[in-house]
Amino acid sequence: MDDAAERFADDVPRIHDVRSISEGAVVHYYHGSLDPDQQTVRIFTLSPTVSDERVREAFIHAAGQWHNPSTHANIVTIHDRDRRPRPWIAADMVGGKRLDVVQSELSDPEIGSVIADAAEAIRNASLYNTSHFDLTPESIWVCDTDDGLSGLVDGWGLTRACQVAAGDTPVTAYTPPELLDSPDSGSERTDVYGLGAVAYAALTGTAPISGRDLDTAIRDNDITPPTAVSPALPDAVDDVLLTALAADPGERQSSAYEFKTAIEQALPADSDSPGGASAAGGTATQSPAATDSEPDEPNPQPSNAHSQDTQTDPQPTGPADKSDTTAGSPSRRAVLGLVGLGGAGAGLGWLFWQPLSELGRDFLSASESSPRPDSSDGRDPPSGEYLSDANAYDGFVDARGNSTVPVRVGGGDGLAFDPPAVHIDPETTIRWEWTGRGGSHNVVAIDGTFKSGAPTANRDQAFTYTFSEPGSTSYYCLPHRVSGMKGLVLVGGEELTEYTDSYTSGDRDSTPSSTLDDYLADANAYDGTVVNALGADTVLVGVGAGNSGLAFDPAAVRISPGTTVVWEWTGEGGAHNVIHDVDASSQSVEAFDSGSTQSSGTFEYTFSTSGTYLYYCTPHKAVGMKGAVIVE
């Protein structure tokens, strides 16, 4: 183990037996074993020599973009990631082979099936605002499963994003024209070009673009029809691939879903195609299977790529096996059918709490008859303040057209809903899936519409709720709302409007009284504002909130007479209680006391008299665990 890999292993105790595979100028590639199961993983980490903060942030962003959709069956799974000691991700080991290695062994319909799987991966990733922008035959894996061949998409532009942040413009024979001038921007149609380019190479044995000057060749877009290179291909393939490879993104298929449908129709699975790319050696007689031998190491950079950086970096392609990820699980269609029964009666409630290992994890795809949502709609940030400090918030994910949409609980660094903001149709089910990161979490609607139960760190936990009526619902994690673990679901409508943190019409009152400010000056989680819950029947306050578990959240709330405040213990920060003493300074005439300290349970009090009620946790008052209720 070299110095860089050895230092990495020393600094990350949960990864063992690290060995360096390749070390580029920007990204290092290692193998190692990940706790708790000592699973062998591929590790991609920023080079310790990189000091440019822009490159560091690019790695973190690209890693998060890959991680977000990585539970999908056609996307290589990310098992863990962190920013320390330097940004890194731990990806699956795939037991198959890269498409460029096995394409000559595949029939044309088999290639079409693998490319369709890759398109499905792109389609699902787009729901998370994730794009690839670096599709090549080396970034697609072919695995032999019980259900036939399966394609998995790897890499997700990780190394490329870092190179672009460093001021480089990496170009391959598969680079879409629009990335030449704007290397860090594109759309789903950019990845449609990549899918078309990869399919072209796999079916003909040659890349669609060649020559010493790739930039000029890509801009010229003089592409030979696939059937002119491989005459055995059906004529329909020309139309599909040349459309995908159009220089103008507006002339391509509008989405990965449209491309997938077209390539499946051009190369139906039951066709009697001669198979195999003619340029690569003829008809395949059997499909490649996962082997027990050492899998291919990542190709540092395709031979027909060029870059301003003289030292190449490893592409995130290396062994990662999802060939058995669906074994023993119901099909996606069957799972969606079961979840769709949730509204039929309370007797089916057990289904919503089954471990993900029993129900399967692919809940993002629309049914085959559902239209592909337009990923360009509804992503501008709303003008309200609720999401302004929400972790991982980077605009709305447009998931309209899907019957079930998954949201990770404990995404990002463990304190985020991922994605935090989604736009769905009425009668769509949101499925919150716990990652096991960031401590104990739950899902609580601000207006009391739904609640997942007590906070838990169980990574097999899941909770679902079907949204029937148009509107918006803000929600949060009770222990970690003050830390930014918040989300919002928008149902129906065409445009995003203004959303707030309110129970009624207001957001946060920025003019608290001097008495309140004086008392809460050192209160944890108090930022000088008061949550407006006027008119609410019930208000929930977390006991043991924040990263330290030593806060009430919200710290200050304004309610009407007759409202009941329910304090719920999160289980964090030790044992707590809720105490309000009546004295001259409290401006109240009612006392309340939850009793002795506890680490779980609830306490509620209905306020009947106007006034300011200042309260605290007895053992933690001195360290700022204080709160206030204003009744007016």
C-alpha positions as CSV (number, residue, x, y, z in Angstrom):
1,M,0.0,0.0,0.0
2,D,1.5,3.3,-1.0
3,D,1.7,6.4,1.2
4,A,-1.6,8.1,-0.1
5,A,-3.6,4.9,0.3
6,E,-2.1,4.1,3.6
7,R,-2.9,7.6,5.0
8,F,-6.4,7.2,3.7
9,A,-6.9,3.9,5.5
10,D,-5.5,5.4,8.7
11,D,-7.9,8.3,8.5
12,V,-11.1,6.3,7.7
13,P,-11.4,3.5,10.4
14,R,-14.4,1.9,8.8
15,I,-12.5,1.0,5.6
16,H,-9.8,-1.7,5.8
17,D,-7.3,-3.5,3.6
18,V,-7.0,-0.5,1.2
19,R,-4.8,-1.0,-1.9
20,S,-4.2,1.5,-4.6
21,I,-5.3,0.6,-8.1
22,S,-4.5,3.9,-9.9
23,E,-3.7,7.4,-8.9
24,G,-4.5,10.3,-11.3
25,A,-3.8,14.0,-10.9
26,V,-7.3,14.6,-9.6
27,V,-8.9,11.3,-8.5
28,H,-7.4,8.2,-6.8
29,Y,-8.9,4.8,-7.2
30,Y,-8.5,2.1,-4.4
31,H,-10.0,-1.2,-3.4
32,G,-10.9,-1.8,0.2
33,S,-13.2,-3.5,2.7
34,L,-16.1,-1.5,4.2
35,D,-17.6,-2.0,7.7
36,P,-19.8,-3.5,9.1
37,D,-19.8,-6.5,6.8
38,Q,-16.3,-6.2,5.4
39,Q,-17.8,-5.8,1.9
40,T,-15.2,-5.3,-0.8
41,V,-15.8,-1.9,-2.5
42,R,-14.2,0.4,-5.0
43,I,-13.1,3.7,-3.5
44,F,-12.9,6.9,-5.4
45,T,-11.3,9.8,-3.6
46,L,-9.8,13.2,-4.4
47,S,-6.1,13.2,-4.8
48,P,-4.4,14.6,-1.6
49,T,-2.4,16.9,-3.8
50,V,-5.6,18.8,-4.9
51,S,-6.0,22.1,-3.0
52,D,-8.4,23.8,-5.3
53,E,-11.7,24.2,-3.3
54,R,-13.7,24.3,-6.6
55,V,-12.4,20.8,-7.5
56,R,-13.2,19.6,-4.0
57,E,-16.8,20.9,-4.2
58,A,-17.2,19.4,-7.7
59,F,-16.2,16.0,-6.3
60,I,-18.6,16.3,-3.4
61,H,-21.5,17.5,-5.7
62,A,-20.8,14.8,-8.3
63,A,-20.6,12.1,-5.6
64,G,-23.9,13.2,-4.2
65,Q,-25.5,13.3,-7.6
66,W,-24.4,9.7,-8.1
67,H,-25.4,8.6,-4.7
68,N,-28.9,10.0,-4.9
69,P,-30.4,7.6,-7.4
70,S,-27.9,4.7,-6.8
71,T,-30.5,2.3,-5.3
72,H,-31.9,1.9,-8.8
73,A,-31.3,-1.6,-10.3
74,N,-29.5,-0.2,-13.3
75,I,-27.2,2.2,-11.4
76,V,-24.1,1.1,-9.6
77,T,-24.7,1.4,-5.9
78,I,-22.9,3.9,-3.6
79,H,-22.6,2.3,-0.2
80,D,-20.9,5.1,1.7
81,R,-19.3,8.5,1.3
82,D,-17.8,11.3,3.3
83,R,-15.9,14.5,3.0
84,R,-13.1,13.6,5.4
85,P,-10.1,13.2,5.3
86,R,-10.7,14.1,1.7
87,P,-13.9,13.6,-0.3
88,W,-14.5,9.9,-1.1
89,I,-17.2,7.4,-2.2
90,A,-17.4,3.6,-1.8
91,A,-19.1,2.0,-4.8
92,D,-20.2,-1.6,-5.5
93,M,-17.9,-4.2,-7.0
94,V,-19.6,-5.4,-10.3
95,G,-19.2,-9.0,-11.3
96,G,-19.9,-8.4,-14.9
97,K,-17.8,-7.0,-17.8
98,R,-17.7,-3.5,-19.4
99,L,-19.7,-3.2,-22.5
100,D,-16.6,-2.3,-24.6
101,V,-15.1,-5.7,-23.6
102,V,-18.1,-7.9,-24.4
103,Q,-19.9,-6.1,-27.2
104,S,-18.6,-8.4,-29.8
105,E,-20.1,-11.4,-27.9
106,L,-23.6,-9.9,-27.8
107,S,-26.4,-10.2,-30.3
108,D,-28.0,-7.0,-31.6
109,P,-31.1,-7.5,-29.4
110,E,-28.9,-8.1,-26.4
111,I,-27.1,-4.9,-27.0
112,G,-30.4,-3.1,-27.4
113,S,-31.5,-4.5,-24.1
114,V,-28.4,-3.4,-22.3
115,I,-28.7,0.1,-23.8
116,A,-32.4,0.2,-22.8
117,D,-31.3,-0.5,-19.2
118,A,-28.8,2.3,-19.4
119,A,-31.5,4.6,-20.7
120,E,-33.7,3.6,-17.8
121,A,-30.9,4.5,-15.4
122,I,-30.6,7.9,-17.0
123,R,-34.4,8.4,-16.9
124,N,-34.5,7.6,-13.2
125,A,-31.5,9.7,-12.3
126,S,-33.0,12.7,-14.0
127,L,-35.8,12.6,-11.4
128,Y,-33.1,13.5,-8.9
129,N,-31.7,16.3,-11.1
130,T,-28.7,13.9,-11.8
131,S,-27.0,13.8,-15.2
132,H,-24.1,11.7,-16.4
133,F,-22.5,13.8,-19.3
134,D,-19.7,11.2,-19.7
135,L,-21.3,8.1,-21.1
136,T,-18.9,5.7,-22.9
137,P,-18.9,2.0,-23.5
138,E,-16.5,1.8,-20.5
139,S,-19.1,3.3,-18.2
140,I,-21.8,0.6,-18.8
141,W,-21.5,-2.8,-17.2
142,V,-23.1,-6.0,-18.6
143,C,-24.2,-8.6,-15.9
144,D,-25.8,-11.9,-16.4
145,T,-28.8,-12.3,-14.0
146,D,-31.5,-14.9,-13.6
147,D,-33.7,-12.7,-15.7
148,G,-31.1,-12.3,-18.5
149,L,-28.6,-9.6,-19.3
150,S,-28.7,-6.4,-17.3
151,G,-26.9,-3.1,-17.9
152,L,-25.6,-1.0,-15.1
153,V,-24.4,2.6,-15.5
154,D,-21.2,3.5,-13.6
155,G,-19.1,6.6,-13.0
156,W,-21.7,9.4,-13.4
157,G,-19.2,11.9,-14.6
158,L,-17.3,12.0,-11.3
159,T,-13.8,12.4,-12.7
160,R,-15.0,14.6,-15.5
161,A,-16.7,17.0,-13.1
162,C,-13.4,17.4,-11.2
163,Q,-11.5,18.0,-14.4
164,V,-13.9,20.6,-15.6
165,A,-13.7,22.4,-12.2
166,A,-10.0,22.4,-12.6
167,G,-10.4,24.3,-15.9
168,D,-10.0,21.3,-18.2
169,T,-12.3,20.3,-21.0
170,P,-12.1,16.5,-21.4
171,V,-13.3,15.2,-24.8
172,T,-13.9,11.7,-26.0
173,A,-15.5,10.3,-29.2
174,Y,-18.8,10.2,-27.2
175,T,-18.8,13.8,-26.0
176,P,-22.0,15.7,-27.0
177,P,-21.3,18.8,-29.1
178,E,-22.9,21.2,-26.5
179,L,-20.3,20.2,-23.9
180,L,-17.5,21.5,-26.0
181,D,-18.5,25.1,-25.3
182,S,-20.3,24.6,-22.0
183,P,-18.6,21.7,-20.4
184,D,-20.4,21.9,-17.1
185,S,-24.0,22.3,-18.3
186,G,-26.4,20.3,-20.3
187,S,-29.8,18.5,-20.1
188,E,-31.3,15.1,-20.3
189,R,-30.9,15.3,-24.1
190,T,-27.2,15.6,-23.5
191,D,-27.3,12.1,-22.1
192,V,-29.5,11.0,-24.9
193,Y,-26.6,11.8,-27.2
194,G,-24.3,9.7,-25.0
195,L,-26.7,6.8,-25.1
196,G,-26.9,7.0,-28.9
197,A,-23.1,7.2,-29.2
198,V,-22.6,4.2,-27.0
199,A,-25.2,2.2,-28.8
200,Y,-23.6,3.1,-32.2
201,A,-20.2,1.8,-31.0
202,A,-21.6,-1.4,-29.5
203,L,-23.7,-2.2,-32.6
204,T,-21.1,-1.3,-35.3
205,G,-17.8,-1.9,-33.4
206,T,-16.6,1.7,-34.1
207,A,-17.3,5.0,-32.4
208,P,-19.6,7.5,-34.2
209,I,-16.9,10.1,-34.2
210,S,-13.2,9.6,-35.0
211,G,-10.1,11.5,-36.1
212,R,-7.2,13.3,-34.6
213,D,-9.2,16.5,-34.1
214,L,-12.2,15.3,-32.1
215,D,-13.4,18.8,-31.4
216,T,-13.8,19.6,-35.1
217,A,-15.3,16.1,-35.9
218,I,-17.9,16.4,-33.2
219,R,-18.9,19.9,-34.3
220,D,-19.1,18.8,-38.0
221,N,-21.4,15.9,-36.9
222,D,-20.7,13.9,-40.1
223,I,-21.8,10.5,-38.9
224,T,-22.0,7.5,-41.1
225,P,-25.4,5.7,-40.8
226,P,-25.0,2.6,-38.6
227,T,-26.3,0.3,-41.4
228,A,-23.6,1.5,-43.7
229,V,-21.0,0.2,-41.2
230,S,-23.0,-3.0,-40.2
231,P,-25.5,-3.8,-43.0
232,A,-27.1,-6.6,-40.9
233,L,-28.7,-4.0,-38.6
234,P,-32.3,-3.2,-39.1
235,D,-33.0,0.0,-41.0
236,A,-34.9,1.4,-38.0
237,V,-31.7,1.6,-36.1
238,D,-30.4,4.4,-38.4
239,D,-33.4,6.6,-37.5
240,V,-33.1,6.0,-33.8
241,L,-29.3,6.6,-33.5
242,L,-29.0,9.4,-36.0
243,T,-31.8,11.2,-34.2
244,A,-30.1,10.7,-30.8
245,L,-26.7,11.9,-32.3
246,A,-28.1,15.1,-33.8
247,A,-25.9,18.1,-33.3
248,D,-28.8,20.2,-32.1
249,P,-30.2,18.9,-28.8
250,G,-33.7,20.0,-29.8
251,E,-33.7,17.5,-32.7
252,R,-32.9,14.5,-30.5
253,Q,-35.4,12.3,-28.6
254,S,-36.8,14.5,-25.9
255,S,-35.9,12.1,-23.0
256,A,-34.1,8.9,-22.1
257,Y,-37.5,7.3,-21.9
258,E,-38.3,8.2,-25.5
259,F,-34.9,6.9,-26.6
260,K,-35.4,3.7,-24.6
261,T,-38.8,3.1,-26.3
262,A,-37.3,3.7,-29.7
263,I,-34.3,1.4,-29.4
264,E,-36.5,-1.4,-28.0
265,Q,-38.8,-1.1,-31.0
266,A,-35.9,-1.1,-33.4
267,L,-34.2,-4.1,-31.7
268,P,-37.0,-6.2,-30.2
269,A,-35.8,-8.8,-27.8
270,D,-37.5,-11.6,-29.7
271,S,-36.1,-10.7,-33.0
272,D,-33.9,-13.0,-35.1
273,S,-31.2,-10.5,-35.6
274,P,-27.9,-12.0,-36.8
275,G,-26.3,-10.5,-33.6
276,G,-23.0,-9.2,-32.8
277,A,-21.3,-6.1,-34.3
278,S,-20.0,-7.1,-37.7
279,A,-16.9,-5.1,-37.3
280,A,-16.1,-6.9,-34.1
281,G,-16.2,-10.4,-35.1
282,G,-19.7,-11.9,-35.8
283,T,-22.5,-13.6,-34.0
284,A,-22.6,-14.3,-30.3
285,T,-23.4,-17.8,-29.2
286,Q,-23.7,-17.1,-25.4
287,S,-24.0,-14.2,-23.1
288,P,-21.1,-13.0,-20.8
289,A,-21.5,-14.0,-17.2
290,A,-20.0,-12.7,-14.0
291,T,-16.7,-14.5,-13.4
292,D,-14.7,-15.4,-10.3
293,S,-11.5,-14.0,-11.8
294,E,-10.1,-10.5,-11.0
295,P,-12.5,-8.1,-12.8
296,D,-11.3,-5.5,-15.3
297,E,-9.6,-2.5,-13.7
298,P,-10.9,0.9,-14.7
299,N,-9.6,2.3,-18.0
300,P,-7.7,5.5,-16.9
301,Q,-9.0,7.3,-19.9
302,P,-10.3,6.1,-23.3
303,S,-7.6,6.0,-26.0
304,N,-9.5,8.4,-28.2
305,A,-9.9,11.0,-25.5
306,H,-7.8,14.2,-25.1
307,S,-7.4,16.6,-22.2
308,Q,-5.4,19.5,-21.2
309,D,-4.2,17.5,-18.2
310,T,-1.1,15.5,-19.1
311,Q,-1.7,13.0,-16.3
312,T,-4.8,10.8,-16.7
313,D,-7.3,10.0,-14.0
314,P,-9.2,6.8,-13.4
315,Q,-12.7,6.6,-14.6
316,P,-15.1,5.2,-12.0
317,T,-15.4,1.9,-13.8
318,G,-14.4,-1.2,-12.0
319,P,-16.0,-4.3,-10.7
320,A,-19.4,-3.9,-9.0
321,D,-22.0,-6.7,-9.0
322,K,-25.7,-6.0,-9.0
323,S,-26.5,-9.2,-10.8
324,D,-28.4,-10.6,-7.9
325,T,-29.9,-7.5,-6.4
326,T,-33.4,-8.4,-7.4
327,A,-33.3,-12.0,-6.2
328,G,-36.1,-12.8,-3.8
329,S,-37.8,-9.5,-4.3
330,P,-41.1,-8.9,-6.0
331,S,-41.0,-7.2,-9.3
332,R,-41.3,-3.4,-9.5
333,R,-44.8,-3.7,-11.0
334,A,-45.9,-6.1,-8.2
335,V,-44.5,-3.8,-5.5
336,L,-46.2,-0.7,-6.9
337,G,-49.4,-2.7,-7.1
338,L,-49.2,-3.6,-3.5
339,V,-48.3,-0.1,-2.4
340,G,-51.2,1.2,-4.4
341,L,-53.6,-0.7,-2.1
342,G,-52.6,1.4,0.8
343,G,-55.8,3.4,0.7
344,A,-58.0,0.4,0.8
345,G,-58.1,0.0,4.5
346,A,-56.2,0.0,7.8
347,G,-55.6,-3.8,7.5
348,L,-52.9,-3.1,4.9
349,G,-51.0,-0.8,7.1
350,W,-48.4,-3.5,7.8
351,L,-47.2,-3.2,4.3
352,F,-45.9,0.3,4.8
353,W,-43.5,-0.8,7.5
354,Q,-41.9,-3.8,5.9
355,P,-38.1,-3.8,5.6
356,L,-36.8,-2.6,2.2
357,S,-35.0,-5.9,1.9
358,E,-38.4,-7.6,1.7
359,L,-40.2,-5.2,-0.5
360,G,-37.4,-4.2,-2.9
361,R,-35.9,-0.7,-3.4
362,D,-36.8,0.3,-7.0
363,F,-39.8,2.6,-6.4
364,L,-38.9,5.5,-8.6
365,S,-39.8,4.2,-12.1
366,A,-43.1,5.1,-13.6
367,S,-45.2,2.2,-14.8
368,E,-44.7,1.3,-18.5
369,S,-47.8,3.2,-19.5
370,S,-46.9,6.4,-17.6
371,P,-45.5,9.3,-19.6
372,R,-42.0,10.4,-18.8
373,P,-42.1,13.6,-16.7
374,D,-40.5,16.7,-18.4
375,S,-37.4,17.1,-16.2
376,S,-37.1,20.8,-17.1
377,D,-40.4,21.7,-15.4
378,G,-40.8,23.0,-11.8
379,R,-37.2,23.2,-10.7
380,D,-36.9,26.9,-9.9
381,P,-36.6,27.5,-6.2
382,P,-39.8,28.8,-4.6
383,S,-39.7,32.3,-3.1
384,G,-40.8,31.2,0.4
385,E,-38.4,30.7,3.2
386,Y,-39.1,27.2,4.4
387,L,-36.6,25.5,2.1
388,S,-34.0,28.3,2.3
389,D,-31.9,26.4,4.9
390,A,-33.0,22.9,4.0
391,N,-30.0,20.5,3.6
392,A,-29.4,19.2,0.1
393,Y,-32.0,21.6,-1.4
394,D,-31.1,22.5,-5.0
395,G,-34.5,23.0,-6.6
396,F,-37.6,20.8,-7.1
397,V,-37.4,17.3,-8.6
398,D,-40.3,17.0,-11.1
399,A,-41.6,13.5,-10.4
400,R,-45.0,13.9,-12.1
401,G,-46.1,10.9,-14.0
402,N,-44.8,8.4,-11.4
403,S,-47.1,6.5,-9.1
404,T,-44.5,6.1,-6.3
405,V,-41.5,8.3,-5.5
406,P,-38.8,7.4,-3.0
407,V,-37.2,10.0,-0.7
408,R,-34.1,9.1,1.4
409,V,-34.3,9.8,5.1
410,G,-30.7,10.6,6.2
411,G,-29.4,11.5,2.8
412,G,-26.4,13.7,2.1
413,D,-24.3,13.8,5.2
414,G,-27.1,12.1,7.1
415,L,-29.1,15.1,8.0
416,A,-31.2,15.6,4.8
417,F,-34.3,14.4,3.0
418,D,-33.1,13.5,-0.5
419,P,-34.6,14.9,-2.6
420,P,-36.0,17.5,-0.2
421,A,-38.5,19.0,-2.6
422,V,-40.6,17.0,-5.1
423,H,-43.4,17.9,-7.5
424,I,-46.0,15.1,-7.9
425,D,-49.4,14.4,-9.3
426,P,-52.4,13.8,-7.0
427,E,-52.7,10.1,-5.9
428,T,-49.0,9.7,-5.9
429,T,-47.3,7.9,-3.0
430,I,-44.1,9.2,-1.4
431,R,-42.0,6.4,0.1
432,W,-39.5,7.6,2.7
433,E,-36.6,5.2,3.1
434,W,-34.2,5.3,6.0
435,T,-30.5,5.2,5.1
436,G,-29.3,4.5,8.7
437,R,-27.1,7.7,8.6
438,G,-27.2,10.8,10.7
439,G,-28.8,9.3,13.9
440,S,-32.5,8.7,14.5
441,H,-35.0,10.4,12.2
442,N,-38.7,10.5,11.6
443,V,-41.0,12.3,9.1
444,V,-43.5,14.8,10.5
445,A,-45.9,17.0,8.5
446,I,-46.1,20.5,9.9
447,D,-49.9,20.5,9.6
448,G,-50.2,17.2,11.3
449,T,-51.3,15.3,8.2
450,F,-48.9,12.5,8.7
451,K,-46.2,11.3,11.0
452,S,-44.0,8.2,10.6
453,G,-43.7,7.5,14.4
454,A,-40.8,7.8,16.8
455,P,-37.4,8.7,15.5
456,T,-35.4,5.6,14.5
457,A,-32.0,4.8,12.9
458,N,-33.1,1.5,11.5
459,R,-31.9,1.5,7.9
460,D,-34.6,-0.9,6.9
461,Q,-37.4,1.5,8.0
462,A,-39.8,2.9,5.5
463,F,-42.9,5.0,5.6
464,T,-45.4,5.9,2.9
465,Y,-48.1,8.5,2.4
466,T,-50.4,9.0,-0.6
467,F,-51.1,12.6,-1.5
468,S,-54.7,12.9,-2.8
469,E,-55.4,16.6,-2.9
470,P,-53.5,19.4,-4.8
471,G,-51.5,21.7,-2.6
472,S,-48.2,21.8,-0.7
473,T,-47.1,20.0,2.5
474,S,-44.0,21.0,4.5
475,Y,-42.5,18.4,6.7
476,Y,-39.4,17.8,8.8
477,C,-37.4,15.4,11.0
478,L,-38.3,16.1,14.6
479,P,-34.8,15.7,16.1
480,H,-33.1,17.6,13.3
481,R,-35.4,20.3,11.9
482,V,-33.2,22.9,13.5
483,S,-30.2,21.4,11.6
484,G,-32.0,21.8,8.3
485,M,-33.6,18.4,7.8
486,K,-36.7,19.6,6.1
487,G,-38.7,18.8,3.0
488,L,-41.7,19.8,0.9
489,V,-44.1,18.0,-1.4
490,L,-46.0,19.9,-4.0
491,V,-49.0,18.1,-5.4
492,G,-50.6,19.1,-8.8
493,G,-50.5,22.4,-10.6
494,E,-48.2,23.5,-13.3
495,E,-46.2,26.2,-11.7
496,L,-44.3,26.5,-8.4
497,T,-45.6,29.3,-6.1
498,E,-44.6,30.7,-2.7
499,Y,-44.4,28.3,0.2
500,T,-43.8,29.1,3.8
501,D,-43.1,27.4,7.2
502,S,-46.5,28.3,8.6
503,Y,-49.3,26.4,10.1
504,T,-51.7,29.1,8.8
505,S,-50.9,32.1,6.7
506,G,-47.7,33.5,8.2
507,D,-44.2,32.2,8.3
508,R,-42.0,33.3,11.2
509,D,-42.6,36.4,13.2
510,S,-39.4,38.5,13.2
511,T,-40.6,40.9,16.0
512,P,-40.5,38.9,19.3
513,S,-40.9,40.8,22.6
514,S,-37.8,41.9,24.5
515,T,-38.8,39.6,27.4
516,L,-38.7,36.6,25.0
517,D,-35.4,37.7,23.4
518,D,-33.8,38.2,26.8
519,Y,-34.8,34.7,28.0
520,L,-33.9,32.9,24.8
521,A,-30.7,34.9,24.1
522,D,-28.6,31.8,24.9
523,A,-31.2,29.2,23.9
524,N,-30.2,26.5,21.5
525,A,-31.9,26.5,18.1
526,Y,-33.3,30.0,18.6
527,D,-32.5,32.4,15.8
528,G,-34.6,35.4,17.0
529,T,-37.8,34.4,15.2
530,V,-41.1,32.8,16.3
531,V,-43.0,30.1,14.4
532,N,-46.5,31.3,13.8
533,A,-49.0,28.5,14.6
534,L,-52.0,30.8,15.2
535,G,-55.2,28.9,14.6
536,A,-53.7,25.4,14.8
537,D,-55.4,22.8,17.0
538,T,-52.2,21.0,17.9
539,V,-48.5,22.0,17.7
540,L,-45.6,19.5,17.9
541,V,-42.4,20.5,19.7
542,G,-39.3,18.3,19.7
543,V,-37.6,17.6,23.0
544,G,-33.9,16.8,22.4
545,A,-33.5,18.4,18.9
546,G,-30.5,19.6,17.1
547,N,-27.1,17.9,16.5
548,S,-26.4,17.9,20.3
549,G,-29.9,16.8,21.3
550,L,-30.1,19.8,23.7
551,A,-32.8,22.0,22.1
552,F,-36.5,22.4,21.8
553,D,-37.7,22.7,18.2
554,P,-39.2,25.1,17.5
555,A,-37.7,27.1,20.4
556,A,-40.4,29.7,20.2
557,V,-44.0,29.3,18.9
558,R,-47.0,31.6,18.8
559,I,-50.4,29.9,19.2
560,S,-54.1,30.8,20.0
561,P,-55.9,30.1,23.2
562,G,-57.3,26.5,23.1
563,T,-54.3,25.1,21.2
564,T,-52.6,22.0,22.5
565,V,-48.8,21.8,22.4
566,V,-47.4,18.3,22.3
567,W,-43.8,17.9,23.4
568,E,-42.3,14.7,21.9
569,W,-39.0,13.3,23.1
570,T,-36.5,12.4,20.3
571,G,-34.3,10.1,22.4
572,E,-31.3,12.4,21.7
573,G,-29.2,14.3,24.3
574,G,-30.0,12.2,27.3
575,A,-33.1,12.5,29.6
576,H,-35.1,15.8,29.5
577,N,-38.2,17.3,31.0
578,V,-40.4,20.4,30.3
579,I,-40.9,22.9,33.1
580,H,-42.7,26.2,33.3
581,D,-42.8,28.1,36.6
582,V,-45.2,31.0,37.2
583,D,-43.5,34.2,38.3
584,A,-43.7,37.8,37.7
585,S,-41.4,37.8,34.7
586,S,-43.2,35.0,32.8
587,Q,-46.3,37.1,32.0
588,S,-48.4,34.0,32.5
589,V,-50.8,32.6,35.1
590,E,-50.6,28.9,34.3
591,A,-47.8,26.5,35.3
592,F,-47.0,23.2,33.6
593,D,-44.5,20.4,34.4
594,S,-43.8,17.2,32.6
595,G,-42.4,15.6,35.8
596,S,-39.2,13.8,36.1
597,T,-36.7,13.6,33.3
598,Q,-37.3,11.0,30.6
599,S,-35.7,10.0,27.2
600,S,-38.9,9.0,25.3
601,G,-42.6,9.7,25.3
602,T,-44.8,12.8,25.0
603,F,-46.2,15.5,27.2
604,E,-49.0,17.8,26.2
605,Y,-50.6,20.9,27.6
606,T,-53.6,22.9,26.3
607,F,-53.2,26.7,26.8
608,S,-56.4,28.6,27.7
609,T,-55.0,31.9,28.8
610,S,-53.0,34.5,26.9
611,G,-49.5,35.2,28.0
612,T,-45.8,34.3,27.4
613,Y,-44.8,30.9,28.8
614,L,-41.1,30.5,29.2
615,Y,-40.0,27.0,29.9
616,Y,-36.8,24.8,30.2
617,C,-35.3,21.4,30.7
618,T,-34.1,21.1,34.3
619,P,-30.8,19.3,33.8
620,H,-29.9,21.2,30.6
621,K,-31.2,24.8,31.3
622,A,-27.7,26.0,31.9
623,V,-26.5,24.8,28.5
624,G,-29.3,26.6,26.6
625,M,-32.2,24.0,26.5
626,K,-35.0,26.6,26.8
627,G,-38.2,27.4,24.9
628,A,-41.2,29.7,24.8
629,V,-44.9,29.6,23.9
630,I,-46.7,32.9,23.2
631,V,-50.5,32.6,23.5
632,E,-52.5,35.5,22.0
